[in-house]
Amino acid sequence: MVEPIALDIRIKDLFFDREVVKRAVDRAKRDVLSKAGAFIRQAARTSIRKRKGTSKPGQPPFSHEGSLRRLILFGYDRPAESVVIGPVGFRSSHAPQTLEFGGVAEAPRWWRKKLKKKRIRIRPRAFMGPALEKERDKLPAMWAGSVRSN
């Protein structure tokens, strides 16, 4: 007599666990975007050289005391699922934005023993855009093999 074979197959076991996959993808996304943010931040920081005077329009700005270089940071934005990279901590100043895109700024000038403000035109001295372009080719390779299960 042949004994019957008991098969215990659960249909659910034939499919992947959605929550596990979603968590792995979210973790990989956070890790890769944070790594990309670090690379772009470093490229922006190294493009700003310490020099006297002013840089030529179209070239990254020169650093005189280091705050622009030091205050370029990055952070992962969970709600937007993106990374934000750029200078922070310039409370009421628009200097980083004016350097990146150009614009008009007020410069203090002494005239007849009185401090006056003169409006000057600043041509773009981009540092964030070129940093992104420099690192852009490396970004797809960062995603290769990034989603792993535990």
C-alpha positions in Angstrom: 0.0 0.0 0.0 1.2 3.5 -0.9 1.2 6.1 1.8 -0.3 9.5 0.8 2.1 12.4 0.7 1.0 15.4 2.6 1.8 18.7 0.9 1.6 21.8 3.0 1.9 24.7 0.5 0.9 28.2 1.5 0.2 30.5 -1.5 1.6 33.4 0.5 5.0 31.7 0.7 5.3 31.7 -3.1 5.3 35.5 -3.2 7.7 38.1 -1.8 6.9 40.0 1.4 6.0 43.5 0.3 6.9 45.2 3.6 10.4 43.6 3.6 11.0 44.7 0.0 9.7 48.2 0.7 11.9 48.6 3.8 15.0 47.4 1.8 14.2 49.8 -1.1 13.7 52.7 1.4 17.0 51.9 3.2 18.9 51.6 -0.1 17.4 54.9 -1.4 18.4 56.7 1.8 21.9 55.3 1.8 22.5 56.0 -1.9 21.1 59.5 -1.8 23.1 60.3 1.3 26.3 59.0 -0.3 25.6 61.1 -3.5 25.0 64.1 -1.2 28.4 63.6 0.4 30.2 63.3 -2.9 28.5 66.4 -4.4 29.2 68.4 -1.2 32.8 67.5 -1.3 33.1 68.4 -4.9 31.5 71.8 -4.2 33.8 72.4 -1.2 37.0 71.5 -3.1 36.1 73.8 -6.0 36.2 76.8 -3.6 39.9 77.7 -3.3 41.4 79.9 -0.6 42.8 83.0 -2.5 42.9 86.7 -2.1 40.9 88.9 -4.4 37.8 87.8 -6.4 37.4 85.0 -8.8 36.6 85.5 -12.5 32.9 85.3 -13.5 32.0 81.7 -14.4 34.6 80.3 -12.0 33.8 79.2 -8.4 34.2 81.9 -5.8 37.4 82.3 -3.7 37.3 81.7 0.0 38.8 84.4 2.2 37.9 83.2 5.7 36.3 79.8 5.0 32.6 80.1 6.0 31.2 79.3 2.6 33.2 76.1 2.3 32.5 75.1 5.9 28.8 75.7 5.7 28.1 73.5 2.6 26.1 70.6 4.1 23.7 67.9 2.9 20.8 66.1 4.4 18.3 63.4 3.4 14.7 64.8 3.3 12.4 61.9 4.2 9.1 63.5 3.2 10.4 64.4 -0.3 12.6 61.3 -0.5 15.5 63.4 -1.8 18.8 64.9 -0.7 19.3 68.6 -0.2 22.8 69.9 -0.7 24.0 73.5 -0.3 25.2 76.3 1.9 23.3 76.8 5.2 23.5 79.2 8.1 23.5 82.5 6.2 20.6 83.9 8.1 19.5 87.1 6.3 22.2 87.0 3.6 21.6 86.0 0.1 25.3 85.8 -0.7 25.5 82.1 -1.6 22.5 82.4 -4.0 24.0 85.6 -5.5 27.3 83.9 -6.0 25.7 80.8 -7.7 23.3 82.7 -10.0 24.5 86.3 -10.1 22.5 89.3 -9.1 22.6 92.6 -7.3 24.0 93.1 -3.8 24.7 96.1 -1.6 28.3 96.7 -0.7 29.3 99.1 2.2 31.4 102.1 1.0 32.8 105.0 3.0 32.1 108.4 1.5 33.0 111.6 3.3 33.3 109.8 6.7 29.8 108.3 6.3 29.0 104.6 5.6 26.9 104.3 2.5 25.6 101.3 0.7 26.3 101.0 -3.0 24.4 98.5 -5.2 26.8 96.4 -7.3 26.1 93.8 -9.9 27.7 90.4 -9.3 28.1 88.0 -12.2 27.6 84.2 -11.5 30.3 82.3 -9.8 28.6 78.9 -9.7 29.9 76.2 -7.3 26.9 73.9 -6.6 25.8 73.3 -10.2 29.3 72.4 -11.5 29.7 70.1 -8.5 26.5 68.2 -9.4 27.7 68.0 -13.1 31.1 66.7 -12.0 29.5 63.8 -9.9 26.5 63.1 -12.2 28.2 60.3 -14.1 29.0 58.4 -10.9 25.4 58.5 -9.6 23.9 55.5 -11.5 26.7 53.2 -10.4 25.9 53.9 -6.8 22.5 52.3 -7.3 23.9 49.0 -8.6 23.4 46.3 -6.0 22.1 48.8 -3.4 18.8 46.9 -2.6 19.7 44.0 -0.3 17.7 41.9 2.1 18.8 41.3 5.6 
